[in-house]
Amino acid sequence: MTNENASVQRMVLGDVEVIRVVEWHKPFAPASGMFSGATADVWKDNEDWLAPDHWEPDSDWAVLALQTWVLRSGGRTVVVDTGAGNGRERPGMPPFHQCQGDFLGLLARAGVRPQDVDVVVNTHLHVDHVGWNTVDADGEWVPTFPNAQYLIPAADDFHYGPDNSYGNGVQEVDRLIYEDSVAPVHQAGQAVLWDGLHRIDETLTLESAPGHTPGSSVLRLASGSDRAVFVGDLLHSPVQILQPCCNSNACLAPEQAVASRRRILGRAADERELLVPAHFGGAGAVEVRRERDGFALGAWATA
């Protein structure tokens, strides 16, 4: 992966250019709280490569990246997840409350203008995946990407949207997220709801992988001999490759999340798909291989 600076990196998979846009990379939360199902020794036993990109041993905090992946495929520009956004009310979520980042500046450095984006993929509707769906225009939230089709998992739209009356475990902050980052896309007529499978083009296909949220999804890339799968929050840490039964504390349906994780990891190993999670630091993407009855990390991504 080539680095233009720490925030914009590029690689090519088949005929698809992949651009990584990193807003920040830092300690995020105590590892023992965020991944309570991880065994006590998995962090220490793998400290030599987990630190410093994925774990801070002294504080025992998990290190995460907030990042977006931009794909140039078939003459179109596809943005995968849109970060946390600026100026949002996010009570109880300090990392995302009233942020003032330079996401659009980073996109510009990557050569991406909002008006040139054709497709926005929200892998799911959590706070840090939909924030830059919209921008504040004179006190009104409007789509950031005026010419884009926004692909939104139907199950998440139902769960977090008004049809569910903000019930079934949805918190007040989830209502705020939907109202400022999702509802305006609907109002602009740019939202496309999908379920199961959704083909974007000859190279890119969305697939449901529920558990983290009801509509959590992955984006599969197949171009030439190269394969990749952008897995959103199916994993937050490489520890979950070593221990796929370990969920993050944000998984709404733990057993379903484990089943989706095992299925996607197994296919990635069998079909040699590069695994591209939303929040991995370091190279950001890694190969997976089977090891006995589980999985192990292969090589990290290169240009």
DOTIPA-908591 format. One line per 4 residues: their letters; for each residue z, x, y of C-alpha. Coordinates in pm, 1 decimal, decimal comma, always signed. Example, Ala and Ser with C-alpha at 12.3 -4.5 7.8 and 13.67 -1.06 7.14 Angstrom:
2
AS = +780,0 +1230,0 -450,0 ~ +714,0 +1367,0 -106,0 .
% end
This chain:
303
MTNE = +0,0 +0,0 +0,0 ~ -105,2 +151,5 +333,5 ~ +138,5 +141,2 +624,5 ~ +19,9 +83,1 +979,6 .
NASV = +388,5 +80,8 +1072,1 ~ +702,9 -38,8 +900,3 ~ +611,1 -400,4 +973,0 ~ +242,1 -425,8 +876,1 .
QRMV = +114,0 -298,7 +541,3 ~ -210,7 -356,3 +352,6 ~ -347,7 -342,6 +1,4 ~ -660,9 -474,0 -168,2 .
LGDV = -663,6 -675,5 -491,4 ~ -1016,4 -729,3 -616,3 ~ -1207,1 -876,6 -322,4 ~ -890,4 -997,6 -146,3 .
EVIR = -720,3 -808,1 +134,0 ~ -343,5 -857,5 +124,2 ~ -145,9 -797,0 +443,2 ~ +231,9 -778,4 +437,9 .
VVEW = +401,4 -871,8 +766,5 ~ +773,6 -783,6 +773,3 ~ +997,9 -937,9 +1040,6 ~ +1315,0 -765,8 +919,1 .
HKPF = +1465,0 -586,6 +619,6 ~ +1844,0 -562,9 +611,6 ~ +2168,3 -648,0 +429,0 ~ +2175,1 -1026,3 +403,2 .
APAS = +2474,6 -1150,8 +200,9 ~ +2738,1 -1032,5 -49,9 ~ +2562,4 -973,8 -380,6 ~ +2851,6 -1115,1 -582,0 .
GMFS = +2830,2 -1442,8 -391,4 ~ +2454,8 -1473,5 -369,6 ~ +2401,9 -1384,7 -737,6 ~ +2724,1 -1493,7 -904,4 .
GATA = +2554,9 -1507,2 -1244,5 ~ +2465,0 -1137,3 -1243,8 ~ +2684,0 -925,1 -1467,3 ~ +2925,1 -691,6 -1292,4 .
DVWK = +2757,5 -374,3 -1414,8 ~ +2389,7 -454,0 -1345,9 ~ +2412,7 -339,3 -983,0 ~ +2596,8 -13,5 -1053,9 .
DNED = +2388,0 +69,4 -1360,8 ~ +2070,9 +46,3 -1149,8 ~ +2205,8 +182,5 -822,5 ~ +1967,5 +478,9 -823,9 .
WLAP = +1671,0 +252,1 -748,2 ~ +1833,3 -65,5 -612,9 ~ +1975,6 +127,8 -316,6 ~ +1890,7 +122,9 -34,8 .
DHWE = +1595,9 -120,0 -44,8 ~ +1760,8 -397,3 -246,8 ~ +2135,4 -332,5 -243,0 ~ +2395,3 -166,9 -20,1 .
PDSD = +2655,6 -20,8 -260,7 ~ +2928,9 +46,3 -5,2 ~ +2944,2 -313,4 +112,2 ~ +2807,6 -472,9 -207,9 .
WAVL = +2558,7 -669,7 +1,9 ~ +2214,1 -769,0 -120,9 ~ +1934,8 -630,0 +98,7 ~ +1646,5 -870,2 +163,7 .
ALQT = +1327,3 -877,5 +368,2 ~ +1199,8 -1164,6 +580,1 ~ +824,3 -1137,4 +543,5 ~ +493,8 -1320,2 +527,1 .
WVLR = +188,6 -1241,0 +315,5 ~ -157,3 -1289,4 +465,9 ~ -456,7 -1308,0 +232,2 ~ -819,2 -1271,6 +336,7 .
SGGR = -1006,4 -1445,2 +57,4 ~ -1360,9 -1577,8 +46,7 ~ -1406,6 -1547,6 +420,5 ~ -1088,6 -1741,3 +494,9 .
TVVV = -743,3 -1637,6 +615,4 ~ -446,2 -1771,7 +419,1 ~ -87,3 -1733,1 +543,1 ~ +179,5 -1752,6 +270,2 .
DTGA = +515,5 -1869,7 +409,7 ~ +599,7 -1855,6 +777,8 ~ +948,3 -1711,7 +817,8 ~ +1232,5 -1857,2 +1021,6 .
GNGR = +1073,9 -1930,2 +1359,3 ~ +1218,7 -1889,9 +1707,4 ~ +1457,6 -2105,6 +1904,3 ~ +1569,9 -2325,0 +1615,2 .
ERPG = +1902,8 -2500,6 +1575,7 ~ +2030,5 -2384,2 +1237,5 ~ +2403,8 -2462,8 +1225,2 ~ +2584,9 -2277,2 +949,6 .
MPPF = +2294,4 -2035,5 +902,5 ~ +2368,7 -1736,6 +1130,1 ~ +2068,5 -1523,2 +1022,4 ~ +1828,8 -1799,0 +1130,7 .
HQCQ = +2007,0 -1973,1 +1419,3 ~ +1828,8 -1939,2 +1753,9 ~ +1620,1 -1643,9 +1636,3 ~ +1399,5 -1461,8 +1884,9 .
GDFL = +1160,7 -1251,8 +1677,6 ~ +809,3 -1118,4 +1732,1 ~ +629,6 -1280,1 +1439,6 ~ +318,6 -1370,6 +1637,9 .
GLLA = +306,2 -1018,3 +1780,6 ~ +322,1 -876,2 +1429,7 ~ +40,4 -1105,5 +1319,8 ~ -164,3 -986,1 +1617,8 .
RAGV = -106,0 -624,6 +1515,1 ~ -234,2 -721,1 +1170,8 ~ -548,0 -861,7 +1333,5 ~ -455,6 -1225,6 +1274,2 .
RPQD = -482,8 -1480,3 +1555,4 ~ -323,6 -1824,6 +1504,6 ~ -652,9 -2003,7 +1570,8 ~ -825,6 -1801,9 +1297,6 .
VDVV = -589,1 -1908,2 +1016,4 ~ -755,4 -2152,4 +776,8 ~ -475,2 -2227,1 +531,5 ~ -95,4 -2210,9 +549,4 .
VNTH = +95,3 -2216,5 +219,7 ~ +460,8 -2318,8 +223,3 ~ +581,5 -2219,3 -124,1 ~ +880,0 -2448,4 -57,5 .
LHVD = +1054,3 -2603,3 +242,1 ~ +1355,6 -2378,5 +296,6 ~ +1449,5 -2251,9 +641,9 ~ +1293,6 -1906,0 +608,2 .
HVGW = +958,2 -2026,6 +474,4 ~ +852,2 -2287,5 +730,4 ~ +986,4 -2174,9 +1068,9 ~ +661,6 -2052,3 +1219,6 .
NTVD = +477,3 -2360,8 +1100,1 ~ +532,9 -2475,3 +1457,7 ~ +593,3 -2341,4 +1809,2 ~ +756,8 -2492,4 +2114,9 .
ADGE = +495,2 -2624,0 +2360,5 ~ +674,9 -2748,8 +2671,6 ~ +962,5 -2890,7 +2470,9 ~ +752,5 -3029,7 +2187,9 .
WVPT = +706,1 -2872,1 +1845,7 ~ +336,3 -2835,0 +1761,6 ~ +152,1 -2653,0 +1477,7 ~ +131,2 -2277,8 +1536,3 .
FPNA = -202,5 -2261,2 +1353,5 ~ -413,5 -2532,8 +1517,0 ~ -709,9 -2512,4 +1279,9 ~ -522,0 -2467,2 +954,3 .
QYLI = -464,1 -2692,9 +660,3 ~ -93,5 -2674,3 +566,4 ~ -37,2 -2698,3 +189,8 ~ +307,8 -2848,2 +127,3 .
PAAD = +460,5 -2925,9 -215,0 ~ +485,0 -3304,2 -242,1 ~ +817,9 -3293,9 -427,5 ~ +980,1 -3092,5 -148,7 .
DFHY = +829,9 -3314,4 +117,8 ~ +983,4 -3616,8 -51,0 ~ +1318,7 -3446,7 -109,2 ~ +1362,7 -3315,5 +244,3 .
GPDN = +1163,6 -3576,2 +434,8 ~ +1265,2 -3920,2 +562,8 ~ +1145,0 -4101,1 +248,4 ~ +1453,7 -3960,5 +78,3 .
SYGN = +1666,9 -4064,7 +376,6 ~ +1795,3 -3707,2 +388,9 ~ +2005,4 -3782,0 +83,1 ~ +2057,4 -3640,6 -266,3 .
GVQE = +2229,9 -3322,6 -156,0 ~ +2027,5 -3264,4 +161,5 ~ +2235,9 -3127,4 +447,2 ~ +2211,3 -3189,7 +819,9 .
VDRL = +2045,5 -2851,1 +870,3 ~ +1774,4 -2953,0 +622,4 ~ +1700,2 -3256,2 +839,7 ~ +1663,9 -3028,6 +1142,5 .
IYED = +1431,7 -2793,9 +951,7 ~ +1209,8 -3080,8 +844,7 ~ +1200,1 -3239,2 +1189,1 ~ +1102,8 -2926,2 +1383,8 .
SVAP = +894,1 -2738,3 +1125,6 ~ +735,3 -2993,0 +890,7 ~ +716,0 -3335,1 +1055,9 ~ +502,0 -3205,4 +1348,1 .
VHQA = +244,4 -3079,8 +1097,5 ~ +222,6 -3428,8 +950,6 ~ +195,1 -3580,6 +1296,5 ~ -96,5 -3348,7 +1377,0 .
GQAV = -279,1 -3458,0 +1062,0 ~ -277,5 -3104,3 +919,3 ~ -47,0 -3152,2 +618,6 ~ -185,6 -3172,6 +265,1 .
LWDG = +64,3 -3267,5 -5,8 ~ -1,4 -3148,0 -359,7 ~ +168,5 -3140,2 -699,0 ~ +107,7 -2966,0 -1031,2 .
LHRI = -195,4 -2747,3 -958,6 ~ -398,2 -2704,7 -641,4 ~ -699,7 -2474,8 -619,0 ~ -751,4 -2318,9 -276,6 .
DETL = -1069,3 -2129,1 -366,2 ~ -1227,5 -1942,1 -656,2 ~ -955,6 -1678,0 -633,7 ~ -633,9 -1858,2 -531,7 .
TLES = -446,8 -2135,5 -714,4 ~ -112,6 -2298,1 -638,2 ~ +112,2 -2400,2 -926,3 ~ +442,9 -2588,0 -934,4 .
APGH = +745,2 -2385,8 -1048,7 ~ +1042,3 -2614,9 -970,0 ~ +1411,6 -2539,1 -978,7 ~ +1491,3 -2344,2 -665,5 .
TPGS = +1380,6 -2661,9 -489,1 ~ +1212,7 -2968,0 -643,8 ~ +870,5 -2851,3 -523,7 ~ +901,0 -2473,3 -541,9 .
SVLR = +564,5 -2319,3 -621,2 ~ +381,2 -1995,0 -689,9 ~ +39,2 -1880,0 -572,0 ~ -178,0 -1705,3 -831,6 .
LASG = -451,1 -1459,3 -734,6 ~ -728,5 -1355,5 -973,1 ~ -1009,2 -1138,2 -833,9 ~ -1213,8 -900,7 -1044,5 .
SDRA = -973,5 -726,5 -1279,5 ~ -675,6 -767,9 -1043,8 ~ -406,8 -1030,9 -1085,1 ~ -105,6 -1118,2 -870,1 .
VFVG = +142,3 -1401,6 -836,0 ~ +322,0 -1476,5 -508,8 ~ +645,1 -1633,5 -630,2 ~ +832,9 -1736,2 -314,6 .
DLLH = +1203,2 -1763,9 -394,5 ~ +1168,8 -1767,3 -771,9 ~ +1341,8 -1430,1 -730,1 ~ +1535,4 -1284,1 -437,8 .
SPVQ = +1633,7 -955,7 -605,0 ~ +1489,3 -727,9 -875,7 ~ +1816,8 -786,5 -1061,0 ~ +1673,8 -1126,1 -1154,1 .
ILQP = +1393,9 -955,0 -1346,1 ~ +1652,9 -772,5 -1554,7 ~ +1865,2 -1087,3 -1586,3 ~ +1635,0 -1388,8 -1543,8 .
CCNS = +1918,3 -1630,7 -1622,4 ~ +2071,3 -1528,9 -1287,0 ~ +1998,0 -1773,4 -1004,7 ~ +2058,6 -1731,9 -635,6 .
NACL = +2321,2 -1955,6 -478,8 ~ +2039,3 -2157,4 -314,5 ~ +1885,4 -2288,0 -638,1 ~ +1920,3 -2667,0 -644,8 .
APEQ = +1851,7 -2714,7 -1017,4 ~ +1984,5 -2400,5 -1191,0 ~ +1859,4 -2466,0 -1545,8 ~ +1513,8 -2561,7 -1423,1 .
AVAS = +1504,1 -2252,2 -1199,6 ~ +1582,5 -2027,8 -1497,2 ~ +1309,2 -2192,2 -1704,9 ~ +1051,6 -2147,9 -1427,5 .
RRRI = +1157,4 -1787,0 -1374,0 ~ +1126,6 -1697,6 -1741,8 ~ +787,8 -1867,7 -1766,5 ~ +640,3 -1694,8 -1461,3 .
LGRA = +785,8 -1354,7 -1554,6 ~ +650,7 -1387,3 -1908,3 ~ +302,7 -1467,8 -1789,5 ~ +313,5 -1190,7 -1528,5 .
ADER = +401,3 -942,4 -1802,2 ~ +142,1 -1073,6 -2048,9 ~ -143,1 -1104,0 -1797,2 ~ -50,6 -798,1 -1589,9 .
ELLV = +0,0 -997,5 -1273,0 ~ +155,7 -806,8 -986,3 ~ +477,8 -991,5 -899,8 ~ +505,9 -1059,4 -524,1 .
PAHF = +836,4 -1226,4 -428,2 ~ +909,1 -1348,4 -77,5 ~ +1208,5 -1126,4 -6,3 ~ +1182,2 -797,0 -195,2 .
GGAG = +1222,2 -485,9 +16,8 ~ +1075,7 -148,6 -70,2 ~ +710,9 -181,0 -172,7 ~ +759,4 -558,6 -183,0 .
AVEV = +573,1 -613,1 -511,2 ~ +618,2 -481,9 -863,6 ~ +469,5 -497,7 -1212,1 ~ +673,0 -657,3 -1491,0 .
RRER = +675,7 -573,6 -1860,9 ~ +846,6 -718,8 -2161,9 ~ +1136,3 -524,0 -2310,3 ~ +1295,9 -645,8 -2633,1 .
DGFA = +1384,7 -1012,5 -2562,7 ~ +1377,8 -970,6 -2183,7 ~ +1193,2 -799,6 -1901,9 ~ +1188,2 -466,2 -1721,6 .
LGAW = +1032,4 -339,2 -1401,7 ~ +703,9 -154,4 -1415,7 ~ +532,2 +29,2 -1133,1 ~ +581,1 -73,4 -772,0 .
ATA = +277,6 -172,8 -566,2 ~ +50,3 +90,7 -418,6 ~ -258,9 +66,9 -200,9 .
% end
